[in-house]
Amino acid sequence: MSLSREQREKVRNFVVFTNASEGVAGEALKQNNWNLEAAVDNYFTNPDQYQPKGGRGRDDHKTCDPAKIDRLFDDYCDKDSDVIGDEGGMEKLFNDLGVDAEDLVTLILAWQMKAQKLGEFSRQEWTEGLTYIKCDTVAKLKDRLPSLRAQISDDQAFKEFYNFVYMYAKEETQKSLALEMAIALWKLILKDRFIHLDTWVDWLQENRKHSISKDEWALLLDFSNTINKDFSNYNAEEAWPVLIDDFVEFGQAKVAEGK
């Protein structure tokens, strides 16, 4: 049975609090009716309850060393600051992972870290994120990248990731996302997912002059998931943003011209 977003969040918090595996986290939470506080308390007060078969310890998958995670952060931390950021730390991390800074997986990693600021990981974000995904070395994190990429193959997970990116990339002082940034992100995130992506980008660059609202960002995903090649299934009576209405009008005119 798939978990709800709230349940997945509780699993993550349980793992971060206890350094246990996701499997143990799910088991403990189910046994305690998804009460996080009760589950964590029971985990520490009744350790034998979670000992796996074979007797090799409470959690066979507990391979994450908090001290190593902390030292790893120090290895990449920017000079004279307590973040991994744009003074070389993030670039060095991506180089060591063998990925380009514009690779989609860098955003997926930020999502797993619950990062709050574009291009930056705080110590807390780094510690909680790597504890959750069970990586305390660069080698382990590099090996984990394929499974991180695979996480967004699930539609619900992709939607959560997609909406995270909006808040992650938006300037803290701004209510909306700069158009140039939105376009760059759409080209990266919606590649092979939105049949009208190239036309959408070209149309935006010609017709849009200001930033993208959260509502416009979110509803474009719904639009991309439902619209067909000739726009014939578009229902203008539904509550689409004016931006999408105008784009569809343009797209339908182009289709008519091509007939």
Disulfide bonds with the S-S distance in Angstrom:
none
